[in-house]
């Protein structure tokens, strides 16, 4: 929500040709508070959202509705240290989730960095990632977003019991097949939302 609100607020403010300082003065806060909102550091409470809507001359109900709809964008990642696995899995995942934004990674640090900047609804994680353990790595993803569904990927069945102990949504043996993937998607801890895109013009 933070990132979605930040983008929405900035787009609305600039569309009104209003500076951060001018908005801050209208809602009786400091410019740094507005800057923190627009940089996704924190969120205002509902009382302050009402002030913001009045200052920007937008409908409060439409503003909140569009914020919630914007949260339904579906981002899916796959992390495996073998490029061939990532490349082979992408079309299978795309076939099962045609409306999702799907991103592949071979480096754990890049995947974590992406998750910090984007809401990840589903993450496919290889268990053996060189010097990094995918089971431990899943904890970092869940710290960033506790509602991320984790599905572990591995070629070794003996990892299945350890995988379930992490709170994962599923477990798949490599290579991924459409049939096995579909079965896992039906058992996610947090059902995937339908895709939606924020339309700033609809609330101006």
N, C-alpha and C positions, 0 to 999 in steps of 0.2 A: 504493500500500500504506500509506503514512504516514497518510493521512486515514482509511482504513478501520480501521487498527489503533487510531488515536486514538479513534474513535467506539466501537469495540468495548470497549476498555479502560475508557473512562469509563462506558459503560452497565453493564458488569459490576461495576465498583467501586461505583457508586451503588446498584445492585441489592442489594449486600451491605451497604449503609448504612455504607460505609467511607470515611473522608476520604483525601485524597491523602497527608497526613502519616502516617496509620495504615498505608496500603499501603507507603509508603516505609520505615517502620520494620520492617515484616515482611520486606522483600526487601533491606534494608541499603543503601539509597540515600537521597539527600536528596529532600525534597519537590519541589524545583525540577526534578529529573530526571523525576519522574512528571508534572509539569506540562508539560514539554516533549514528552513522549510524547503526552499528551492534547491538545496543541495542534498535533500533526503536524509538529513541528520535526525529530524524528529517531525512529529505531526501536531497540529493544533487540536484543541478539544472542540466539541460541537458548538460551544458558545462562540469561540473565535471563528469557526467556519461560517457562522451566521454573519459575523461582522465582515468577513472577507467577501462573502457574496453580495452584501449591501454595497461595499466599497467598489466592487467590480461590476455592479449592476447585472448580476446573473441570478437566475432562479435557484434557490437553495436545494430544493428537491431534485431538480434536474442535475445540479452539480454533483450531489452525492450519488445519484443513480449512475451517472456516467463514470464516476470514480470506481464504483463497484463493478461495473461492466468492464472497465479497463483492466481489472484484476483477473479476468478470465482468459487472458492470452496464455496459450499453452506452450511452454518451453520445455523441451526434452533434450537431455544430453546422454552421450555414451562415452565412457572413458575406458580405453584399453591401450596398453603399451605396444600392441601390434597393429600397425597401420592397416594391414590386410583385413583384420577383424573389424575395425571401425568402418572401413570402406564397404565391406560385405554386409554389415549390419544396417547401415543407413537406409538402403532401399526397403529392407524388410520392415523396419520401424515405420518408415514413411507410408508403406502400404497399409499398416494397421492403424496409423494415426495421420491420416491425410491432411488434417487441418493444423497439425502441430508445427512449431519451429524446432527443427532438429539440428543439434550441433555435435560434432565429433571432436574428441580430444585424445591425444596420446601422452600428454604430460599432465600429471595430477595438479600441479601448481596453476596451470592455465584453466583447468576445469573449476578449481576452487575460486579463482579470481572472477570467472564468469558468474558463478553462483552468488558471489557477493554483490554483483552489479545487476543481476537479473533474477527474477523469481523462477526457480526451477521446480516444475511440478513432478517430474519423473527423471530419475537418474539411473542409467545402467552402468554399473561399476564392475570392472574386472577385479577379481580377488587378488591375484598375483600381479603386482605392478612394479616389478624390479625390486628396488629397496623399500618400496612403500606397500603396505598391506591395505587392500581395499576394504577390509572389515573395519579397520581403524579409521580409514579415510571417510567412511560413511558417517562417523560421528561428527566430523567437521561440517559435512553437508547439512546434517540435522541441527547443528548449532546455528547455522546460518538461517535455515528455514525448517522448523520442526515438522512441517506438513509436506516435505518432499518425500515422494514415494521412491524407495530404493529397491532396485532389482539387481541382484548380483549375477555376474557372468563368470563362469569358470569351466574348465575342461575336466575337473575332478569332482566326482560325486561326494567324496568324503568331506568336502567343505560345507555341505548343505546344513548340517546341524549347527555349526558355528554361525552360518549366515542368518538363520532364523533367530538366534539369540540376540542379534543386534536390533531387532524391531523392523527388519526389512519387510517389504511387501511381497517379495518373490525371489525366485532363484531359477536361473536358466543355465543349462549346459550349452557350451559353444559347439558348433555355430548356431546362431539364432534361427529358428524356423518360424514361419508365419503361424502355424498351428500352435506351437508351444507358447509363442508370444501372446496370442489371443487369449489363451487360458490364464496367463499371468495377469493380463490387463483387466480381466473380469474379477480379480481378487485383490485389487489395490486397497490399501488402508484408507486412502483419501481419493474418492472418485475424481476423475479428471474433468475439469470444467469445459464447457463449449467455448470455442474461440470467439473473441470479440475485440474490437478496436475502438479506442477512445476517439470520439468525434467532437473536437472542440467547438466546431461550428454549430452543433446542435444545442449548445447551452448559452450561446452569446445572445 
